[in-house]
Amino acid sequence: MQPRKWGLHRISEKNILTGLWLMSLSAFLAENAVPVENIKFVASKRFLGEDGNPIPWEIKTITGTEDEALRKSCAKRVPVPGKKNQYQKETDYDLYLGKLAVACTVFPNLNDKELQDSYKVMGADALLKTMLTPGEYAEYLTKIQEVCGFDTTMQDEVDEAKN
């Protein structure tokens, strides 16, 4: 293909592709990425503000690196049945989801000592499970996974793996 003259510059297919590449690459630079907004979610109607309305909790997403560290912290090696000296990695998804919920909760501060003391628990994950009823906790975990961009919940994946 013959390069065309355009003004003072020669335009070729290679120059166009290089320009498109540079233009599209710049969209991925950290300073050009649209920040992920925290969301408000009423995890329980039992925690009321001074106005008598439920207090919304604040949820953020975490990075892929943070998520990977959470998953690794919830994985263990288990022996493969019937195979000597062979192990496979298994993730405790209940533990993972609890840690994920803690990592994504901005408000209330689940690491606050006074809040933990009021429920007579130690640790943010224990506090979260104690503060919420089982149904509220399950709904909160579903919302956390939605905020983090999971299309299906971990429970769906566990159920599918069992079938």
SERO-4910 file (N, C-alpha, C, O; in steps of 0.05 Angstrom, whole numbers):
BEGIN
 pado doro    nc1    nc2    nc3   cac1   cac2   cac3    cc1    cc2    cc3    oc1    oc2    oc3
  Met    A     17    -24      0      0      0      0     18     25      0     36     27     16
  Gln    A     12     43    -17     27     68    -19     18     87      3     -6     92      7
  Pro    A     38     99     17     30    119     37     18    143     23     27    152      3
  Arg    A     -4    153     36    -16    177     25     -5    202     38      4    201     61
  Lys    A     -5    223     24      5    248     35    -19    263     48    -40    266     35
  Trp    A    -16    271     72    -37    285     86    -24    309     99    -11    306    119
  Gly    A    -29    332     88    -15    355     98     15    352     95     25    345     74
  Leu    A     29    356    117     58    353    117     67    325    125     90    319    124
  His    A     48    309    135     55    283    146     48    261    126     28    263    111
  Arg    A     63    241    126     57    217    110     41    198    128     50    191    150
  Ile    A     19    189    119      2    171    134      3    144    121     -2    141     97
  Ser    A     10    124    136     11     97    126     -6     80    145    -14     89    167
  Glu    A    -12     56    137    -28     38    153    -13     33    180    -26     31    201
  Lys    A     14     30    178     29     25    203     27     49    222     24     45    246
  Asn    A     29     74    212     26     97    229     -2     99    241     -4    106    265
  Ile    A    -22     92    226    -49     93    237    -52     72    259    -63     78    280
  Leu    A    -43     48    254    -45     27    274    -29     34    299    -38     29    322
  Thr    A     -5     45    296     11     54    319     -4     75    335     -4     74    359
  Gly    A    -16     94    321    -31    115    334    -55    104    349    -60    112    372
  Leu    A    -69     85    337    -92     73    351    -83     57    375    -95     58    396
  Trp    A    -60     44    372    -49     28    395    -43     47    418    -50     41    441
  Leu    A    -29     69    412    -21     88    433    -46    100    446    -47    104    470
  Met    A    -66    107    429    -90    119    439   -105    100    457   -114    107    479
  Ser    A   -108     75    448   -123     56    464   -108     47    489   -120     41    510
  Leu    A    -81     47    488    -65     39    511    -68     60    533    -68     53    556
  Ser    A    -70     85    525    -71    106    546    -97    104    562    -98    113    585
  Ala    A   -118     92    551   -142     88    566   -139     70    590   -154     70    609
  Phe    A   -118     53    589   -113     34    610    -94     44    632    -90     30    652
  Leu    A    -83     67    628    -65     79    649    -81     84    674   -104     92    673
  Ala    A    -68     80    697    -81     83    723    -95    110    726   -118    112    736
  Glu    A    -82    131    716    -94    158    720   -119    163    702   -134    182    707
  Asn    A   -123    146    682   -146    149    664   -169    129    671   -190    132    660
  Ala    A   -164    111    689   -184     92    697   -206    105    714   -200    122    731
  Val    A   -231     99    709   -253    109    724   -253     95    751   -254     70    752
  Pro    A   -251    110    773   -251     97    799   -277     82    805   -299     91    797
  Val    A   -275     60    819   -299     45    827   -310     59    852   -296     61    873
  Glu    A   -335     67    851   -348     81    873   -357     61    895   -365     39    889
  Asn    A   -354     69    920   -365     54    942   -395     55    940   -406     75    930
  Ile    A   -409     35    950   -438     35    949   -449     34    977   -435     25    996
  Lys    A   -473     43    981   -487     42   1006   -507     20   1005   -520     16    984
  Phe    A   -510      5   1027   -528    -18   1027   -539    -22   1055   -524    -22   1074
  Val    A   -565    -24   1058   -577    -29   1084   -575    -59   1089   -590    -75   1079
  Ala    A   -556    -67   1106   -551    -95   1112   -571   -105   1132   -577   -129   1133
  Ser    A   -582    -87   1148   -602    -95   1168   -620    -72   1174   -611    -49   1176
  Lys    A   -645    -77   1178   -664    -56   1185   -664    -52   1216   -680    -36   1226
  Arg    A   -648    -67   1230   -647    -66   1259   -629    -44   1270   -631    -37   1293
  Phe    A   -612    -33   1253   -593    -12   1262   -604     15   1252   -602     21   1228
  Leu    A   -616     30   1270   -629     55   1262   -614     79   1270   -601     80   1292
  Gly    A   -615    100   1253   -603    125   1259   -621    142   1277   -642    133   1285
  Glu    A   -612    166   1283   -628    184   1300   -654    191   1287   -674    197   1301
  Asp    A   -656    190   1261   -680    197   1246   -700    173   1245   -722    175   1234
  Gly    A   -692    150   1256   -708    126   1256   -706    109   1231   -719     88   1229
  Asn    A   -690    117   1212   -686    102   1187   -662     83   1190   -643     89   1205
  Pro    A   -663     61   1176   -640     42   1177   -614     56   1167   -615     72   1148
  Ile    A   -592     50   1180   -566     61   1173   -554     44   1151   -549     20   1155
  Pro    A   -548     57   1128   -534     41   1107   -505     36   1113   -491     52   1125
  Trp    A   -496     13   1105   -468      5   1108   -454     14   1082   -467     17   1061
  Glu    A   -428     18   1084   -413     26   1060   -395      3   1052   -380     -9   1068
  Ile    A   -397     -4   1026   -382    -27   1015   -364    -17    993   -372     -1    976
  Lys    A   -339    -28    992   -320    -22    971   -312    -48    957   -317    -69    968
  Thr    A   -301    -45    934   -290    -69    921   -260    -71    928   -248    -51    937
  Ile    A   -248    -94    924   -220    -97    928   -206   -103    902   -220   -110    882
  Thr    A   -180   -102    902   -165   -108    877   -163   -138    873   -167   -154    892
  Gly    A   -155   -145    850   -150   -174    844   -128   -185    861   -128   -208    869
  Thr    A   -108   -168    866    -85   -177    883    -94   -182    911    -86   -202    924
  Glu    A   -111   -165    922   -122   -169    949   -139   -194    950   -138   -209    970
  Asp    A   -155   -198    929   -173   -221    928   -156   -247    927   -163   -266    941
  Glu    A   -135   -247    912   -118   -270    910   -105   -277    937   -104   -300    945
  Ala    A    -97   -256    952    -86   -261    978   -107   -273    997   -100   -290   1013
  Leu    A   -131   -263    995   -153   -274   1012   -158   -304   1005   -160   -320   1023
  Arg    A   -159   -310    979   -164   -338    971   -141   -356    980   -146   -378    990
  Lys    A   -116   -347    978    -94   -363    987    -95   -368   1017    -88   -389   1026
  Ser    A   -104   -347   1032   -105   -351   1061   -127   -370   1069   -127   -379   1092
  Cys    A   -145   -376   1051   -167   -394   1057   -164   -422   1045   -182   -438   1046
  Ala    A   -141   -426   1032   -135   -452   1019   -118   -469   1037   -101   -460   1052
  Lys    A   -123   -495   1034   -106   -514   1048   -101   -538   1030   -116   -543   1011
  Arg    A    -80   -552   1036    -74   -577   1022    -87   -600   1036    -84   -603   1060
  Val    A   -101   -616   1021   -115   -639   1032   -106   -664   1016   -102   -662    992
  Pro    A   -103   -686   1030    -94   -711   1016   -115   -720    996   -139   -718   1001
  Val    A   -106   -730    973   -124   -742    953   -131   -770    962   -113   -786    966
  Pro    A   -157   -776    966   -164   -802    975   -154   -825    957   -158   -824    932
  Gly    A   -142   -844    968   -132   -867    953   -106   -863    939    -96   -881    925
  Lys    A    -94   -839    942    -68   -834    928    -48   -825    949    -50   -804    961
  Lys    A    -29   -842    953     -8   -837    973      9   -814    965     18   -812    942
  Asn    A     15   -796    984     32   -773    981     23   -754    959     39   -739    948
  Gln    A     -3   -753    953    -13   -734    934    -33   -716    948    -50   -725    964
  Tyr    A    -31   -690    942    -48   -670    955    -61   -653    934    -51   -649    912
  Gln    A    -84   -641    941    -96   -622    924   -104   -597    940   -108   -599    965
  Lys    A   -105   -574    927   -112   -550    941   -142   -548    944   -157   -552    924
  Glu    A   -152   -541    967   -180   -538    972   -185   -511    986   -171   -505   1005
  Thr    A   -204   -496    976   -211   -470    988   -235   -473   1006   -255   -484    998
  Asp    A   -233   -462   1030   -256   -460   1048   -272   -435   1041   -265   -413   1049
  Tyr    A   -293   -439   1025   -308   -417   1014   -323   -401   1035   -326   -377   1032
  Asp    A   -332   -414   1056   -345   -399   1078   -325   -380   1091   -332   -357   1096
  Leu    A   -301   -389   1096   -281   -373   1108   -273   -350   1088   -270   -327   1097
  Tyr    A   -270   -357   1063   -264   -337   1042   -285   -315   1041   -278   -291   1041
  Leu    A   -310   -322   1040   -332   -302   1038   -333   -285   1062   -338   -261   1060
  Gly    A   -328   -296   1086   -327   -280   1110   -304   -260   1109   -308   -236   1116
  Lys    A   -281   -268   1101   -258   -250   1099   -262   -229   1077   -255   -206   1080
  Leu    A   -275   -237   1055   -281   -219   1033   -300   -197   1043   -297   -173   1037
  Ala    A   -321   -205   1058   -340   -186   1069   -327   -166   1088   -333   -142   1087
  Val    A   -309   -175   1104   -294   -158   1123   -277   -138   1107   -276   -114   1113
  Ala    A   -263   -148   1087   -244   -132   1071   -260   -110   1055   -249    -89   1050
  Cys    A   -284   -116   1048   -300    -97   1032   -317    -78   1048   -327    -58   1037
  Thr    A   -320    -83   1074   -337    -66   1090   -321    -41   1100   -301    -44   1114
  Val    A   -330    -18   1092   -317      7   1099   -330     18   1125   -317     26   1144
  Phe    A   -357     17   1125   -373     27   1148   -395      8   1153   -410      1   1134
  Pro    A   -399     -2   1177   -385      6   1202   -357     -6   1202   -351    -26   1189
  Asn    A   -340      6   1218   -312     -5   1221   -313    -30   1238   -316    -29   1262
  Leu    A   -311    -53   1225   -313    -78   1239   -289    -84   1256   -290   -103   1272
  Asn    A   -268    -69   1253   -244    -73   1270   -244    -55   1295   -225    -55   1311
  Asp    A   -266    -40   1299   -268    -23   1322   -271    -39   1348   -289    -55   1350
  Lys    A   -252    -34   1367   -252    -50   1391   -278    -46   1408   -288    -65   1418
  Glu    A   -288    -21   1409   -312    -16   1424   -336    -31   1412   -352    -42   1427
  Leu    A   -338    -32   1386   -359    -46   1373   -357    -76   1378   -377    -89   1384
  Gln    A   -333    -87   1376   -328   -116   1382   -335   -122   1411   -347   -142   1417
  Asp    A   -326   -105   1429   -331   -109   1457   -361   -109   1463   -370   -124   1480
  Ser    A   -376    -92   1449   -405    -90   1454   -419   -116   1447   -440   -123   1458
  Tyr    A   -408   -131   1428   -419   -157   1420   -405   -180   1433   -411   -204   1429
  Lys    A   -385   -174   1450   -369   -194   1464   -356   -214   1445   -357   -238   1449
  Val    A   -344   -203   1423   -329   -220   1404   -302   -208   1399   -297   -184   1405
  Met    A   -284   -224   1388   -258   -214   1380   -255   -220   1350   -258   -243   1342
  Gly    A   -248   -200   1335   -244   -204   1306   -267   -194   1290   -290   -196   1297
  Ala    A   -260   -182   1267   -280   -169   1249   -299   -190   1238   -323   -185   1235
  Asp    A   -289   -213   1230   -306   -234   1218   -326   -244   1238   -350   -249   1232
  Ala    A   -318   -248   1263   -336   -257   1284   -357   -236   1290   -380   -242   1295
  Leu    A   -349   -211   1290   -367   -189   1294   -389   -188   1273   -412   -185   1279
  Leu    A   -381   -190   1248   -400   -188   1226   -421   -211   1229   -445   -206   1225
  Lys    A   -412   -235   1235   -430   -257   1237   -449   -255   1262   -471   -265   1262
  Thr    A   -439   -240   1282   -455   -237   1306   -475   -214   1303   -497   -215   1313
  Met    A   -467   -193   1289   -484   -169   1285   -508   -176   1268   -530   -166   1273
  Leu    A   -504   -192   1248   -526   -197   1229   -539   -224   1234   -527   -243   1243
  Thr    A   -565   -225   1228   -579   -251   1230   -569   -268   1207   -557   -258   1188
  Pro    A   -574   -294   1208   -565   -311   1185   -575   -302   1158   -560   -303   1138
  Gly    A   -600   -294   1156   -611   -285   1131   -598   -259   1122   -592   -255   1098
  Glu    A   -594   -240   1141   -581   -215   1134   -552   -220   1125   -543   -207   1106
  Tyr    A   -539   -238   1139   -511   -244   1132   -509   -256   1104   -492   -248   1088
  Ala    A   -527   -275   1097   -528   -287   1070   -533   -266   1049   -520   -266   1028
  Glu    A   -552   -248   1054   -558   -226   1035   -534   -207   1032   -528   -198   1010
  Tyr    A   -521   -202   1055   -497   -184   1054   -475   -196   1038   -462   -182   1022
  Leu    A   -470   -222   1041   -449   -236   1025   -456   -235    996   -437   -231    979
  Thr    A   -481   -238    989   -489   -236    961   -483   -208    950   -474   -206    927
  Lys    A   -489   -188    965   -485   -160    957   -455   -155    954   -446   -142    935
  Ile    A   -439   -165    972   -410   -161    971   -399   -173    945   -383   -161    931
  Gln    A   -408   -197    938   -399   -210    914   -407   -194    889   -392   -193    869
  Glu    A   -431   -183    890   -441   -167    868   -424   -142    864   -416   -135    842
  Val    A   -417   -129    886   -400   -105    886   -373   -111    874   -361    -95    860
  Cys    A   -362   -135    881   -336   -143    871   -336   -153    842   -315   -160    831
  Gly    A   -360   -154    830   -361   -161    802   -365   -190    796   -362   -198    773
  Phe    A   -372   -206    816   -377   -234    811   -405   -237    800   -424   -229    812
  Asp    A   -407   -249    776   -434   -253    764   -450   -274    778   -474   -271    781
  Thr    A   -437   -295    787   -450   -316    802   -437   -315    830   -413   -309    833
  Thr    A   -452   -323    850   -442   -323    877   -424   -347    881   -426   -367    866
  Met    A   -407   -346    902   -390   -369    908   -407   -394    915   -400   -416    909
  Gln    A   -430   -389    928   -448   -411    935   -458   -425    910   -461   -449    909
  Asp    A   -465   -409    890   -474   -421    864   -452   -438    852   -458   -460    842
  Glu    A   -427   -429    853   -405   -444    842   -400   -470    858   -394   -491    847
  Val    A   -403   -468    885   -399   -492    902   -421   -512    896   -416   -536    893
  Asp    A   -446   -502    893   -468   -520    887   -465   -533    860   -470   -557    857
  Glu    A   -455   -518    840   -451   -528    813   -429   -549    813   -431   -570    799
  Ala    A   -408   -544    829   -386   -564    831   -395   -590    843   -384   -611    836
  Lys    A   -413   -589    862   -423   -613    875   -440   -630    856   -440   -655    859
  Asn    A   -453   -618    836   -470   -633    818   -455   -647    796   -467   -660    779
***
